[in-house]
C-alpha cells in the first residue's frame, strides 16, 4: 500500500502509566471542590478538558487557572509512564521504511513533550499536535486536529494511517477518510468511556501492529482485464489512491482494444497474454507474478468497475490482521438491492455446487473481489482457465486448510458491468467444468 505517514495517539497507544484516568479525574474533582465549585457543576468530568471549559463559563474562575490543575496532574502522572513493549521497534521500522510520523494527542503539550523526551521518542515525530494547538471545537474526536496534521504533512487522507486505542482516535480518521487501526489490548492509558467507531483494522498490541503494517506494505492487486478500455482507467485511478503503481498488476488477457495502452499509461505493471486465456488464466498469471515479487497479500479486483476500492480495503482486513488466510467479498451479505434476481439465483446455484466440492459454503463464491495471504495463494493450484476459477479458489483453499472469511461488500451494477461476468449459460459451463475437472 502507498502508506506515506502514520499518525499516532500517545497515551494508551505508545505509552502507559500506572495511574488510571479515573484516579486523575477524582484528584481533579477534589481540587475543584477545594475551590468551592459545586458538585453539580463539576459533574463526572467526561471528558476533562471540555468539562473545565464548561466550568469556567459557569464560574468566575479563569479557564487558564483550571486548566493548569489538569496539566499539573497530567505531568505528574506522565513522569511515571513507560513505553509499551514494541514501541521503539515499531517506530524504528517505520522510519527505516521512509514513513513519516506524527502525534495527535488530547494531552497537554507539556505532558506530551515530557513523555516523549523522557522515553527518547521526540525525534521520531515530524509533527506533534497537543490539545492547546487547536481550538477546542477541532480537538479529536472532531476532525480539525487531524486535518491540520495532514495539511502540515501535505498528504491526502488515503496515504495516511491513524493509530489509537480509543474511538476518539478513530472518529476523525473516519470523517476525513484516512485508514485507521484500533489497538485493543492496551488497558493502561485508555479513557474511561467508549464511543462507537469503525476502524479499518484492529490489532491487540504494537507487535501485531508492526506485522499488520509489514503485510500492508507488501500488498499487490491483480486486475484481470479483457477488452476493458471503457472502465480500466477509472478503476486504476481508484486503486492508485491507496496502492503504489508497482503494486498493481494488470493482466491484459489478449485484449483487442486499448486496454493495454491505458494500463501502461497509468504506470502500473502490465502482463500481456498474446491470446485470450480467460479469467482463470489471467488470475493465475497475475498471482504467480505477485508471489515472485514477494507479495505478502494479494487482492484480486475486477476491471469492469463493479467493485469499490474501499471494499477492497475491507476485504483485506481479516487477512492483513492475521485472522484469515483467504477473504471473499460477498455481495450477498451486503446491499443486494441492485443485484438482478437471475444473478442472485445463479449465484446461489453455483454457491451450492461449489460447497459440495469444497465442503464449505461461501455465500458469494463468484465474487471477483478477494484477498489471499501468500501462504494460502501458494497452495492454490489453478486448472480452470475461465470463470470456473472463482469456484476453484474456494475449493482449493478449503482443501489446503486455509481459513476462509467472508466480508460484506456492495457491487456497483451498470449496464456495462451487467453484460460482463457470468450468466445462465456461463453458469452451466462452470458447473460442468467443475464436475469434469474435480472428478478426473
C-alpha positions as CSV (number, residue, x, y, z in Angstrom):
1,X,0.0,0.0,0.0
2,X,1.1,3.6,-0.6
3,X,1.5,4.4,3.1
4,X,3.2,7.8,3.5
5,X,2.6,8.6,7.1
6,X,1.4,7.2,10.4
7,X,-0.3,9.5,13.0
8,X,-0.2,8.0,16.5
9,X,-2.2,8.7,19.6
10,X,0.1,8.9,22.6
11,X,-1.4,7.8,26.0
12,X,-2.7,4.3,25.8
13,X,-1.2,3.7,22.3
14,X,2.6,4.2,22.6
15,X,2.9,4.7,26.4
16,X,1.0,3.7,29.5
17,X,1.1,4.9,33.2
18,X,0.3,3.2,36.5
19,X,-2.3,5.8,37.5
20,X,-5.6,5.3,35.6
21,X,-7.5,8.2,34.2
22,X,-10.4,7.6,36.6
23,X,-8.0,8.4,39.5
24,X,-6.8,11.5,37.7
25,X,-10.5,12.6,37.4
26,X,-11.0,12.0,41.1
27,X,-8.0,14.1,42.0
28,X,-9.0,16.9,39.7
29,X,-12.6,16.9,41.1
30,X,-11.2,17.2,44.6
31,X,-9.1,20.2,43.6
32,X,-12.2,21.8,42.1
33,X,-14.2,21.2,45.2
34,X,-11.5,22.9,47.3
35,X,-12.1,26.0,45.2
36,X,-15.7,26.0,46.1
37,X,-17.1,24.7,42.8
38,X,-20.4,23.0,43.4
39,X,-20.7,19.3,42.7
40,X,-23.5,19.7,40.2
41,X,-21.2,21.9,38.1
42,X,-18.3,19.5,38.3
43,X,-20.3,16.5,37.1
44,X,-18.3,13.5,36.1
45,X,-15.6,15.4,34.2
46,X,-16.0,13.4,31.0
47,X,-14.1,14.5,29.1
48,X,-11.9,16.6,31.4
49,X,-10.7,19.3,29.1
50,X,-14.2,20.2,27.8
51,X,-15.6,19.9,31.3
52,X,-13.1,22.6,32.5
53,X,-14.2,24.9,29.7
54,X,-17.8,24.4,30.8
55,X,-16.9,25.0,34.5
56,X,-15.0,28.2,33.6
57,X,-18.1,29.5,31.8
58,X,-20.3,28.8,34.8
59,X,-17.9,30.4,37.4
60,X,-15.7,33.5,37.7
61,X,-12.6,31.3,37.7
62,X,-10.4,31.8,34.6
63,X,-10.1,28.7,32.4
64,X,-6.3,29.0,32.4
65,X,-6.3,28.5,36.2
66,X,-8.5,25.5,36.0
67,X,-6.5,24.1,33.1
68,X,-3.2,24.4,34.9
69,X,-4.6,22.0,37.5
70,X,-5.2,19.4,34.9
71,X,-1.8,20.0,33.3
72,X,0.0,19.6,36.6
73,X,-1.8,16.3,37.3
74,X,-1.0,15.0,33.8
75,X,2.7,15.9,34.0
76,X,3.0,14.2,37.4
77,X,1.3,11.1,36.0
78,X,3.4,11.0,32.9
79,X,6.6,11.0,34.9
80,X,5.7,7.5,36.0
81,X,4.9,6.4,32.4
82,X,6.6,3.7,30.3
83,X,6.6,2.9,26.6
84,X,4.6,-0.2,25.7
85,X,6.5,-3.2,24.5
86,X,7.5,-2.8,20.9
87,X,7.2,1.0,20.7
88,X,10.7,1.8,19.7
89,X,11.0,-1.3,17.4
90,X,7.8,-0.1,15.6
91,X,9.0,3.5,15.2
92,X,12.4,2.4,14.0
93,X,10.8,0.1,11.5
94,X,8.6,2.9,10.1
95,X,11.5,5.3,9.9
96,X,13.6,2.8,8.0
97,X,10.7,2.4,5.5
98,X,10.7,6.2,5.0
99,X,7.2,6.6,6.5
100,X,6.7,10.0,8.2
101,X,5.4,10.1,11.8
102,X,3.1,12.5,13.6
103,X,1.5,12.6,17.0
104,X,-2.1,13.6,17.8
105,X,-3.0,13.7,21.4
106,X,-5.6,15.2,23.8
107,X,-2.9,15.5,26.4
108,X,-1.4,18.9,27.2
109,X,1.7,19.9,25.2
110,X,3.8,20.0,28.4
111,X,2.7,16.4,29.3
112,X,3.2,15.1,25.7
113,X,6.7,16.6,25.3
114,X,7.7,15.4,28.8
115,X,6.7,11.9,27.9
116,X,8.4,11.9,24.5
117,X,11.6,13.4,26.0
118,X,11.6,11.0,29.0
119,X,11.4,8.0,26.7
120,X,13.7,9.3,23.9
121,X,10.8,9.4,21.4
122,X,10.6,13.0,20.5
123,X,12.9,12.9,17.5
124,X,10.8,10.3,15.7
125,X,7.9,12.8,15.2
126,X,7.7,15.4,12.5
127,X,4.5,16.9,13.9
128,X,3.3,16.9,17.5
129,X,-0.3,18.2,17.9
130,X,-1.5,18.6,21.5
131,X,-4.8,20.0,22.8
132,X,-3.6,23.6,23.1
133,X,-2.5,23.6,19.5
134,X,-6.1,23.7,18.1
135,X,-9.4,25.3,19.1
136,X,-11.5,23.1,21.4
137,X,-14.0,22.5,18.6
138,X,-11.2,21.0,16.5
139,X,-9.8,18.7,19.1
140,X,-10.3,14.9,18.4
141,X,-12.8,13.3,18.0
142,X,-13.6,16.3,15.8
143,X,-11.6,16.2,12.5
144,X,-9.9,19.6,12.7
145,X,-6.8,18.4,14.7
146,X,-6.1,15.6,12.2
147,X,-6.8,17.9,9.2
148,X,-4.1,20.3,10.4
149,X,-1.7,17.4,10.7
150,X,-2.5,16.3,7.1
151,X,-2.1,19.9,5.9
152,X,1.3,20.1,7.7
153,X,2.4,16.9,6.1
154,X,0.9,17.9,2.7
155,X,-0.6,14.4,2.3
156,X,-4.1,13.3,1.1
157,X,-6.0,11.2,3.7
158,X,-5.7,8.0,1.6
159,X,-1.9,7.9,2.2
160,X,-2.2,8.2,6.0
161,X,-2.8,5.6,8.8
162,X,-4.1,6.8,12.1
163,X,-3.3,4.6,15.1
164,X,-5.0,4.8,18.5
165,X,-6.6,2.9,21.4
166,X,-10.0,4.6,21.5
167,X,-12.9,5.7,19.3
168,X,-11.8,9.3,19.8
169,X,-8.8,8.4,17.6
170,X,-10.8,6.5,15.0
171,X,-13.7,9.0,14.5
172,X,-11.6,11.8,12.9
173,X,-10.0,9.2,10.7
174,X,-13.4,8.1,9.6
175,X,-14.6,11.6,8.9
176,X,-11.5,12.6,6.8
177,X,-11.1,9.2,5.0
178,X,-7.8,8.0,6.4
179,X,-7.0,4.4,7.2
180,X,-7.1,3.6,10.9
181,X,-6.0,1.0,13.4
182,X,-7.6,0.4,16.8
183,X,-5.2,-1.2,19.4
184,X,-7.5,-3.3,21.6
185,X,-5.1,-4.8,24.2
186,X,-3.7,-1.8,26.0
187,X,-5.7,-1.0,29.2
188,X,-3.2,1.5,30.7
189,X,-3.9,5.0,29.5
190,X,-7.3,4.2,27.9
191,X,-10.0,6.7,28.5
192,X,-12.8,5.7,30.9
193,X,-15.6,5.9,28.4
194,X,-16.3,4.3,25.0
195,X,-17.7,5.7,21.7
196,X,-18.9,3.7,18.7
197,X,-16.5,3.7,15.8
198,X,-15.4,1.5,12.9
199,X,-11.6,1.3,12.4
200,X,-10.2,-0.1,9.2
201,X,-8.1,-2.6,11.2
202,X,-7.9,-3.9,14.7
203,X,-4.8,-5.4,16.5
204,X,-4.1,-6.3,20.0
205,X,-0.7,-4.6,20.5
206,X,2.2,-2.9,18.9
207,X,3.9,-6.1,17.9
208,X,0.8,-7.1,16.0
209,X,0.6,-3.6,14.5
210,X,4.1,-3.9,13.1
211,X,3.1,-7.3,11.5
212,X,0.0,-5.7,10.1
213,X,2.0,-2.8,8.5
214,X,4.5,-5.2,7.1
215,X,1.7,-7.0,5.3
216,X,0.2,-3.8,4.1
217,X,3.5,-2.6,2.6
218,X,3.7,-5.9,0.7
219,X,0.2,-6.0,-0.8
220,X,-0.3,-6.5,-4.5
221,X,-3.5,-6.0,-6.6
222,X,-4.1,-8.3,-9.6
223,X,-6.6,-6.8,-12.1
224,X,-7.5,-9.3,-14.9
225,X,-8.6,-7.3,-18.0
226,X,-10.1,-8.3,-21.3
227,X,-11.3,-5.5,-23.6
228,X,-11.9,-3.1,-20.7
229,X,-10.9,0.2,-22.3
230,X,-14.2,1.8,-21.1
231,X,-13.6,1.2,-17.4
232,X,-10.0,0.3,-16.7
233,X,-8.7,3.9,-16.4
234,X,-11.1,4.8,-13.7
235,X,-10.6,1.5,-11.9
236,X,-6.8,2.1,-11.8
237,X,-7.2,5.7,-10.7
238,X,-9.3,4.5,-7.7
239,X,-6.7,1.8,-6.8
240,X,-3.9,4.3,-7.1
241,X,-5.4,6.3,-4.2
242,X,-4.3,3.6,-1.9
243,X,-1.8,1.4,-3.7
244,X,1.6,2.2,-5.3
245,X,1.9,1.8,-9.1
246,X,4.4,-1.0,-8.7
247,X,1.9,-2.9,-6.5
248,X,-0.8,-3.0,-9.2
249,X,-0.6,-5.8,-11.8
250,X,-2.9,-5.6,-14.8
251,X,-3.1,-8.8,-16.8
252,X,-4.1,-7.9,-20.3
253,X,-5.7,-11.1,-21.4
254,X,-5.4,-10.8,-25.2
255,X,-7.5,-7.7,-25.5
256,X,-8.2,-6.3,-28.9
257,X,-8.9,-2.7,-27.8
258,X,-6.9,-0.1,-25.9
259,X,-6.8,-2.0,-22.6
260,X,-3.0,-2.5,-22.7
261,X,-2.3,1.1,-23.8
262,X,-4.5,2.5,-21.0
263,X,-2.9,0.3,-18.3
264,X,0.6,1.3,-19.4
265,X,-0.3,5.0,-19.3
266,X,-1.0,4.6,-15.6
267,X,2.5,3.3,-14.9
268,X,1.3,0.0,-13.4
269,X,2.8,-3.4,-14.2
270,X,1.2,-4.8,-17.3
271,X,1.4,-8.5,-18.3
272,X,0.0,-9.4,-21.7
273,X,-1.3,-12.7,-23.0
274,X,-1.0,-12.9,-26.7
275,X,-4.3,-14.8,-26.9
276,X,-7.3,-14.7,-24.6
277,X,-6.9,-17.4,-21.9
278,X,-9.9,-16.5,-19.8
279,X,-10.3,-15.2,-16.2
280,X,-8.6,-18.2,-14.7
281,X,-5.6,-17.9,-16.9
282,X,-5.3,-14.1,-16.2
283,X,-5.6,-14.5,-12.5
284,X,-3.1,-17.3,-12.4
285,X,-0.5,-15.3,-14.3
286,X,-1.0,-12.3,-12.0
287,X,-0.9,-14.2,-8.8
288,X,2.3,-16.1,-9.7
289,X,3.9,-12.8,-10.7
290,X,2.9,-11.2,-7.4
291,X,4.3,-14.1,-5.4
292,X,7.6,-13.9,-7.2
293,X,7.8,-10.2,-6.3
294,X,7.4,-11.1,-2.6
295,X,3.7,-10.3,-2.1
296,X,2.5,-10.9,1.5
297,X,-1.1,-10.2,0.5
298,X,-2.7,-10.5,-2.9
299,X,-6.0,-8.8,-3.8
300,X,-8.0,-9.7,-7.0
301,X,-10.0,-6.8,-8.3
302,X,-12.3,-6.8,-11.4
303,X,-11.6,-4.3,-14.2
304,X,-15.2,-3.6,-15.1
305,X,-15.9,-1.1,-12.4
306,X,-18.3,-3.1,-10.2
307,X,-16.0,-3.0,-7.1
308,X,-15.3,-0.2,-4.7
309,X,-11.7,0.3,-3.6
310,X,-13.0,1.0,-0.1
311,X,-14.5,-2.5,-0.2
312,X,-11.1,-3.9,-1.2
313,X,-9.6,-2.5,2.0
314,X,-12.4,-4.1,4.0
315,X,-11.9,-7.5,2.3
316,X,-8.2,-7.4,3.0
317,X,-8.7,-6.5,6.7
318,X,-9.2,-10.0,8.2
319,X,-6.2,-11.3,6.2
320,X,-4.0,-8.3,7.0
321,X,-4.8,-8.7,10.7
322,X,-3.9,-12.4,10.6
323,X,-7.5,-13.7,11.3
324,X,-7.9,-15.3,7.9
325,X,-5.8,-16.7,5.1
326,X,-8.4,-16.0,2.3
327,X,-11.2,-13.5,2.3
328,X,-14.1,-13.2,-0.2
329,X,-16.1,-10.1,-0.7
330,X,-19.7,-11.2,-0.5
331,X,-22.3,-9.2,-2.5
332,X,-24.9,-11.5,-1.0
333,X,-24.0,-10.4,2.6
334,X,-24.0,-6.7,1.6
335,X,-26.5,-4.5,-0.2
336,X,-28.2,-6.7,-2.9
337,X,-30.8,-4.1,-4.0
338,X,-29.1,-3.6,-7.3
339,X,-28.4,-7.3,-8.0
340,X,-30.9,-8.7,-10.5
341,X,-32.9,-11.8,-9.5
342,X,-31.3,-14.0,-12.1
343,X,-27.8,-13.2,-10.8
344,X,-28.9,-13.9,-7.3
345,X,-30.4,-17.2,-8.3
346,X,-27.4,-18.2,-10.5
347,X,-25.0,-17.3,-7.7
348,X,-27.0,-19.5,-5.3
349,X,-26.8,-22.5,-7.6
350,X,-23.1,-22.0,-8.2
351,X,-22.5,-21.5,-4.4
352,X,-24.2,-24.8,-3.7
353,X,-22.2,-26.7,-6.3
354,X,-19.0,-25.1,-5.0
355,X,-19.9,-26.0,-1.5
356,X,-20.4,-29.7,-2.5
357,X,-16.8,-29.9,-3.7
358,X,-15.3,-27.5,-1.1
359,X,-17.2,-28.9,1.8
360,X,-17.7,-25.3,2.9
361,X,-20.5,-22.9,1.9
362,X,-19.4,-19.4,0.8
363,X,-22.3,-17.1,0.1
364,X,-20.8,-15.4,-3.0
365,X,-18.3,-17.9,-4.5
366,X,-18.4,-16.0,-7.8
367,X,-17.2,-12.7,-6.4
368,X,-14.2,-11.2,-8.1
369,X,-13.0,-9.3,-5.0
370,X,-10.8,-11.5,-2.9
371,X,-7.7,-11.3,-0.7
372,X,-5.1,-14.1,-0.1
373,X,-2.1,-14.2,2.1
374,X,1.0,-15.6,0.4
375,X,0.9,-18.9,2.2
376,X,-2.7,-19.7,1.0
377,X,-2.1,-18.3,-2.5
378,X,1.0,-20.5,-3.0
379,X,-1.1,-23.6,-2.1
380,X,-3.8,-23.0,-4.7
381,X,-3.5,-24.9,-8.0
382,X,-5.4,-23.2,-10.8
383,X,-6.6,-25.6,-13.6
384,X,-9.7,-23.8,-14.8
385,X,-8.9,-21.1,-17.4
386,X,-12.3,-19.4,-17.4
387,X,-15.0,-18.3,-14.9
388,X,-14.9,-21.7,-13.0
389,X,-11.8,-20.4,-11.4
390,X,-13.9,-18.5,-8.9
391,X,-15.3,-21.7,-7.5
392,X,-11.9,-23.4,-7.8
393,X,-10.4,-20.8,-5.5
394,X,-12.9,-21.8,-2.8
395,X,-12.4,-25.5,-3.3
396,X,-8.6,-25.3,-3.4
397,X,-8.3,-23.0,-0.4
398,X,-10.7,-25.3,1.6
399,X,-8.7,-28.4,0.7
400,X,-5.5,-26.7,1.7
401,X,-6.8,-25.8,5.1
402,X,-6.9,-22.1,4.6
403,X,-9.0,-20.1,7.0
404,X,-11.8,-18.6,4.8
405,X,-13.6,-15.4,5.8
406,X,-16.5,-13.5,4.1
407,X,-16.8,-9.7,4.1
408,X,-20.0,-7.9,3.0
409,X,-19.4,-5.6,0.0
410,X,-21.6,-3.6,-2.4
411,X,-21.4,-4.3,-6.1
412,X,-21.9,-1.3,-8.4
413,X,-24.0,-2.5,-11.3
414,X,-24.0,-0.6,-14.5
415,X,-25.4,-1.6,-18.0
416,X,-21.8,-2.2,-18.9
417,X,-20.9,-4.5,-16.0
418,X,-24.2,-6.3,-16.2
419,X,-23.1,-7.6,-19.6
420,X,-19.9,-8.9,-18.2
421,X,-19.2,-11.9,-15.9
422,X,-21.4,-14.9,-15.5
423,X,-24.8,-15.5,-17.0
424,X,-27.1,-18.6,-17.1
425,X,-25.2,-20.3,-19.9
426,X,-21.9,-19.4,-18.3
427,X,-23.2,-20.8,-15.0
428,X,-24.0,-24.2,-16.7
429,X,-20.5,-24.2,-18.2
430,X,-18.9,-23.5,-14.8
431,X,-20.9,-26.3,-13.2
432,X,-19.9,-28.8,-15.9
433,X,-16.2,-27.7,-15.8
434,X,-16.1,-28.2,-12.1
435,X,-17.7,-31.6,-12.3
436,X,-15.4,-32.8,-15.0
437,X,-12.3,-31.2,-13.6
438,X,-12.8,-32.4,-10.0
439,X,-13.9,-35.9,-10.9
440,X,-10.8,-36.5,-13.1
